[in-house]
């Protein structure tokens, strides 16, 4: 973007932003390039630079910072907003949040004319989350829509639950989930408690793009008119009771709870209050990592507050070793994800992946429902297209079926709606990125209920003389060894978007014939809704998935490889879902063969990414 355009957009932002701190950030950057900070300053945008930046040789850095803040508007995507906190149209700030909320209000008012509308709002521990939540409530109130506001931070799954319990028309949770501290975000929910899906997502996006000014009531006026109402603790009570109602073996928990010790970390987020309460009411012994228990949007003890990252669990694992705990559990900051580590026979701790935990959950649920005589006639599990096929094999072994959907839990919720229309029985939903759903009262991943189920499952296998790791090995011996690897690469800024698009288009123009030396036998292009066998391109079938920028390759040995640009971060993501038969060398031999295969595939992917990175300006 040229300097003139940057200046015009920067001054327009300054004129519109009501928050002085965010406005000052942009004013300071403009002063660094000598262009004047005020919207009405009569300095030509193209004037020569005489600022401190020029004197220090950092002028180009300042322009790069300004360009990143203004080269685009922060996109209100199909799940809402997510971006770096700061001043600018490509940042998370009061102007962007209130305009997004106004667009949502405009869509709701047009969709439900004459209806008395309401919304529920929650937030996590990130910087400005509470402020953005209250600003959101003020916009709802300014549009005559009642805003139910949690009094303090709450997990995302409780927000989804509250939307359904209160019969609200929409919900908002201010969170950037597991992103680094500089990010915040805004997830939008529909009246069934799920994140918005077509046609509402595109309808809201269209309305947001047309907003010029947001309508806001003051906090005092909103409360006085009853258009803003602070929720009390009864919603917590109802949510806790719901989670406990989905446990299948209460007698076992009562009998054995004292025999299992857990270490827990909320990673400075929202999870501790509800996690500790539920586990305590079940009689389980929980020690919470003290350095990570209190909410803190800086996330000072971790580089990434993400239970998918092994480093994020370091403090918890060290504490578990001292306590000789049976398992470690970790939620991300908005507590919709769950990661665990399990104590092995030698006293060390093994991290369990999202794919592995989902497989264990599904196996335990189906096994238990069958044993208790409660297995539905037509049970269905839901997983995303980048989640292990081990779950498909597990489900089929119990007579259940699996439905697949796009990445993102809103698509799992979408399939749940389809099951209800078809009269089928939902038993479990999961995605590889540590998202799990046990209940139907919530329509997003729930790291709290998943933790409760995991605790019960741990007790069950303990009663059989086994650990979760032992049961996982049994599943591998039955269905083959499954291993999953991910490769991600960030490409920041405007040019990064071009690089990622270039990678995807290069694959489409010249489809790979093999990965890691294993031939490709089938291809699916989700964007064009086509899938075909290699060598039979002319007989391509239509994919049943919604269009999305995703490519998948099936290899001759059953391995599935997927690539897609992230919908929430400036990075491209590869998912390797490999399967290896158990041969004469047993499970150990299958593991070694899997490592060799995946290493070769990863090397090939990284070579492609390095070549692409060299093209970025």
Buried (B, 14 or more C-beta within 10 A) or exposed (E): BEBEEBBEBBBEBBEBBEBEEBBBBBBEBBBBBBBBBEBEBEBEBEEEBEBBBBEEEBBEEBBEBBBBBBBBBBBBEBBBBBBBBBBBBBBBBBBBBBBBBBBBBBBBBEBEEEEEBBBBBBBBBBBBBBBBBBBBBBBBBBBBBBBBBBEEBBBBBBBBBBBBBBEBBBBBBBBBBBBBBBBBBBBBBBBBBBBBBEEBBEBBBEBBEEBEEBBBBEBEBBBEEEBBBEBEEEBBEBBBEBBBEBBBBEEBBEEBBEEBBBBBBBBBBBBBBBBBBBBEEBEBBBBBBEBBBEBBBEBEBBEBBBBBBEEBBBBBBBBBBEBEBBBBBBBBBBBBBBBBBBBEEEEEBBBBBBBBBBBBBBBBBBBBBBEEEEBEEEBBBBBBBBBBBBBBBBBEBBEBEBBBBBBBBBBBBBBBEBBEEEEBBBBBBBBBBBBBBBBBBBBBBBBBBBBBBBBBBBBBBBEEEBBBBBBBBBBBEEBBBBBBBBBEBEBEBBEBBBBBBBBBEBBEEEBBEBBBEBBBBBBBBBBEBBBBBBEEEEEBEEBEBEEBBBBBBBBEBBBBBBBBBBBBBBBBBBBBBBBBEBEEEEBEBBBEBBBEBBEBBBEBBEEBBEEBBEEBE
